[in-house]
Amino acid sequence: MKNMNVKFYGITDRSYLKDQNLIDAIEKAIKGGITVLQLREKELNSRDFYYQALKVKEVTDHYSIPLIVNDRVDIALAVGADGVHVGQEDLPTKIARKIIGKEKILGVSVENVEQAIQAQKDGADYLGVGPVFPSPTKPEAKTISIAEVKKIKESVNIPVVAIGGITAENLYDLMRETNVDGVAVISALFSGDVEENAIRIRKVIEKVEIVNERSQKDGK
């Protein structure tokens, strides 16, 4: 599972679901094409988060999709998730790695080259880089430039996933310009028809892959 496919990284946010059930929405996202799921629960207490994570893991296990838990190393270990994702204000990368061991996946959020290099050095398996566009999920967050995303990608040899305001409309140019390994999507995935959203996003990602393969063959 360490070699997980990060090209279409779905991140949950129940605030976008309205009347939809989270478990149903996750299953639709998986059917639509996400390759990894991060369970993000900022509002739940630890007990409720634990039981929610157990239910989510049943779905991700059924479809053989990696489950990453946001922030909470304890919850990730308690439910046997595939990994955990931490930010710059969470447990230090080196400590998180020590706690979860070598086999679990560890993702780290970074905003610049210095943070990226340090995260890789401290044991990160992949990086979440952003926000690259204004995001309704974190409206207060300052965006980073496309040029910076590209620099980060070139500075490390672990997968880089762009995040923040990514949609089916803007991800093609982003992926082509930065050569990131994947994109993480929240609002554009879980607002409205989740499966249809996932299909639209997946098709654009696949288009990028086809164009990249052709470019490589042509030596460009």
Buried (B, 14 or more C-beta within 10 A) or exposed (E): EEEBBBBBBBBBBBBBBEEBEBEEBBBBBBEBBBBBBBBBBEEBEEEEBBEBBBEBBEBBEEEEBBBBBBBBBBBBBBBEBBBBBBBEEBBBBBBBBEBBEEEBBBBBBBBBBEBBBBBBEBBBBBBBBBBBBEBEBBEEBEBBEBEBBBBBBEBBEBBBBBBBBBBBEBBBEBBBEBEBBBBBBBBBBBBEEBBEBBBBBBEBBEBBEEEBEEEEEEEE
